[in-house]
Amino acid sequence: MERASQGVKAPATVPAPVAAPAPAPPASGAAATPARPGSKLRTDVKLRDVYKLGKTLGTGGFSVVKLATDRATGVEYACKIMALPPVGQEVGENENTREDIFKEIDLLCGMNHENVIFLKEYFEEGNKVYLITELLTGGELLEAVLKRGSYTEAEARLCFVQVLRGIEYLHSKNVVHRDLKLENLLLAKQDDISLVKIADFGLAKHAVNGMQTICGTPQYVAPEVIVGAKGHVYGPGVDMWSAGVVLYILLGGYPPFWSDSEPQLFDMIRKGKYSFADPVWNKVSDAAKELIRKLLVVDPTKRLTATEALQHQFILEGNFQPPSTPKGPR
């Protein structure tokens, strides 16, 4: 299964994520990718003419993220650096092809919402691609949950309404994230849950229905993704299942589906087998638990959409102001 990684864990030990081999170095002289309509590819200048690269902010199986400071304004951004395999080169099962990388960039180029990470521009130089995004210094929501254990209902609601707004926006653009989890929800500032953003579009797809690829993170994956039947397809409802898992963890401090055995875990997910039996749920409102139940529905046709979830009693109790309208490129 693509993109298996560790989530908030129950008392048992979660296997460490499998590290994907780094992409093979692309052949020198590989042709640059032509700019697409609406692209944010900069070809008029070099990256280092515009930005000064600083310390490493993070690393992953396919990328390195560094601090980038605009030389003219002093504004700080994040620079995600990815190696580009040669055009047409076959890669391993867990590696990104050149086409995969540019599909992710194309999706980000069209995003402009306060709860979705913003791509300012990107550069393609020397068989590498450099993505300049807004700088988010608060870390992963996962880290915040591990630090806190769980959130109060008011705090969980504040986090979750932002996740729902981000999902609603993506789905309005016919984009399905397919890997929503606490690790891919980032805080703009340290210990501040007032601004949460959806990030990492490596598995996202521009489609409404008809997706077949088995992908995602085991603890968060929707049952229709792992049904195992030939020709079975799924749609944007997979993001809403993952959102239900996120809300469960925010309120309970542990995942709804857990097993040391991945086949057993998937069996639990296919059956929608979870409970609120732990004493921690005694202090959680019926409205919150009802919303979780309406998201962790095995039949995707009966699962709430993001728009419907935003109208649920649990969310409305927060009396949130309408989201601000995006103000164009930043």
N, C-alpha and C positions, 0 to 999 in steps of 0.2 A: 504493500500500500504506500502511495506517495506521501511524503511529508509527515511521517510518524514522528512525534516528539513528545516530550514529557509535559504533563499538565499538573495542576494542583492535585495532590495525591492523598489517598486514603492512608490508613496506617501501614498498609503493605507497601513494598518498594516498587516503584515504577521503573521498568527497564530504561536505561539511558538511551537517548535518541541515537540512531545509526548515522554516523557521519558519512556524508556523500563524498566520493572522491572529487577532487578539484577538476574542473574542465581542462582538457588538454590544451596546451598553449597553441593559439592559432598561428597559422603560417604567416610569415612576414609578408607584408605587401598585400594583405587581404583587402578587397575593395570595401570602401566605406559604404554604409547603408544610405541610400538616397532618402532625402527628407520626404515624409508623407504629408498630405494635406492636413493642416491643423497641427503639425508637429512643432515641438519646442526644441528641436535640434538646432544648436548653434554651430554655424559653419563660418561665420565672419571673423571669429577670433579663437584663440586657443584658451583652454581652461585656465591655465596658470597666468594668462594675461588679465583675467577677470577676478580670479579667486586665489587666495593663499591657503594651501592645504596645511592643516595642523595636526593635532593629536588624533589617534584612533579612538573612535567612540564605541565601536563594536565590530565583531566579526561573525561570519556565518559560513555555511558550507560552500556558498557560491560567491560571497561578496565580503568587502571590507567597507566600513563606514567611517569617514574622517570628518573632522571639523573643517569647514570651508568659510573663509572670511572674504567678503566682497572688498576688493582693494579700494574701490571708489567711495563706498559708503560706510564701510566698517561693520555692516550687518552680517551676522553669523548664520550659516546654513549648515545642513548636513550634506555630505557628498558620498553617495553610495557608488562604489567602484566594482564593476563586474568584468571578468575576462570574456572576450567574445570568441567562441570557437569559429573556425573557418566555415564559410557558407557550405551547407550540405553535409558537413561532417557528422557522422553517427556518434552518438554519445551513450554513456551508460544509462541504465534505467532510472537512476536517481539524479541524473545531471540535466542541466538546462541546455537546450540547443540554442543556436543563435536566434532562430525564429521564436523560441519561447521567450527569450529575453526581450525582444522587441515587441512581442504581444503584450507583455506586462507594461512596457513603456507607453505603448499606444493607449492602453486603458487609462493609465495615470494622466496622460496628456489631456484627456477629456474630463477629468474630475475637478470640481471646484465646490466644495462643501466644507463647512466648519468642522465636521466630524469625520472627514476623510483626509488623509495626509496629502499635502499639496506639492506637486512637482512644478518647480519654477522653470527649469530648462535642463537640457542635457547636452553632453559633448561626446563625440566618438573620436578617439585618438589612439593610435598605436595598438590596435586590437583590443582596446578596452572601451567601456562605456562608463561615463561619469554622470550620475543623476544628482542634480542639485534640488534638494527638497527643504521644506521648512525644518527648522531645528526644534526637536522635541526633547526636552531635558528631564522629563519626569520618569522615564523608564517604562517598563511594561506594567500593565494592570495586574498581571500575574504576580510580579514582585510585591506589589502593594498588598495583594490579598494574602500572600504568604507571610508578609510582615504583620498584617492585622489579624489574620485568622478568618475573620468574616466581617461584613459591614452591617451597620444598622439598616433598617428598611429604607429610611430616608436617603442614606448614602448610596445604597444599592440602586434605588430608584433613580437618583441623579446620574449615576454611571449608565444605567441601562437605557434611559430615555435617549441618551446620546448615541448609544449603539443602534437603537431602533431607527433613529433619524438618519444615521449613516447608511444603514441597510436600505431604508425606504428610498433614499437618494440613489444608491447603486442600482436597485431594482427598477427605478424609474428610467434609468439609462440602459436597461437590459443587461446589466453586469451582475454576475453571480460570483461572490467572493470564493466560496468553496473551502475556505480554511479559517473561518472565524473562530477565535479562541483567545484566551486571556493574554497569551504571548503576543498576539497581533493587534491588541488594543493598547495604545500608547497614551501616556499622560503628557500634556504639554509642559507641565512644571512638576517638580518634585513634591510628593505628598499633597497634590492638588487635583481632586477629581472633578473639578468644575469644567474641565475641557479634556475630553477623551476622543481619540482619533483612531479610525480603522487604518491599518497599514498592511504591508506585505501582500502584494497582488500577484505573487508568483504562480498561484493556481487559479486565479480568477479567469472567467471566460465571458465573452460578450455573446450571451445567448439567453433565451427564455426557457425553452424546453429542449429535449432531445439530447441532453448530455449523458454520456455513458461511462466516462473514465472513473475508475475507482481511485479516489484521492481524498486527501484531508488528513486529519489527526484522529487516531482511533477513539479517544474518549469523547470527541465532539462530533463524529461523523453521523450523518442521518441514516436511518435504516434503509431507505430506498437506494442509497449509494452502494451498500454492501449486500443487496438482495441476492446477487449471484446468478440471476437468470439471464440467459443469452438474449440480447436485444432489448433488455430492460433499460428504460431511460428515466431521467429525473430532471427537475427544474429548480427554480429559485427557492423553493421551500426548504432546501437543504440548509440555507443560511438561517432560517428561522428555527430549525431544530437546534443548530449550534448556539443560537441566541438563548434558547431555553436552558441549555447546559451552562452557559455563562451565568445566567440569572440564578440558577440553582447553586452554583459555586459561590457567587457573591453573597448569597444569603446563608448558605449552610457551611461554607468553608471546605467542602470536599465535593468530588464529582458524583453525579447521579448513577453513573455506570462505571463499575470497577471490577477487574479480575486480573490475576497474574497471567492468565492465559488469554491471548488475543482471540482465539476462536470462541471461548466462553464469553468474553466481553462483547463480541459481535452478536452472539446469540441473545444476550441480555438486551442489546440495543434493538435488534430486530423485533423482539417481543415487547419493547418499551417497559422493561422490568426495572423499576426503581421505586423508592418509597420515601416517606417523610417520617419514618419510625424513630430516627435519632432524636433524643431530647432537645437538640438545638432548634428543631422545628416547632416546638411547643410555643415559642415566643414569636413565631412568624405568623403574620396575618393570613386569614383565609383568602383574601384577595390576591396576595402574592403567590400563594400556593396554587390558586386557580389559574393564574396566568402561566405558571410553569406547566401545569397540566395541559393547557391549551396550546402550548408550544411543543411539548414532548409528546406529540400525537403521532403514532406510527403511520397512519394514513395521511400523506401530505395534502390531500384534497380537503381534509378537515382541520388542518393546522392553520393557525392565525397567520395572516400576512403582517408585514411591518406596519402598514397603515392601520390595520385592525388592532394590533397590539398597542399602538399608541393611543387608542381610544378605550383601552381596558381600564377598569376602575383603579387598579393598582397604580397605573401611570397617571391617571387624571387626578388622583389624590395629591400629587405633587404640585398642582397649580402652576405648571411651567409656562413661561412666556413662549410665544411662537418663536421658532428658530430665526436667526437673522438671515437676510438674503445675501448670497455671495456678491461681493463687490468687484468681481472680475479679477484678472491676473494680478498677482502681488509681486 
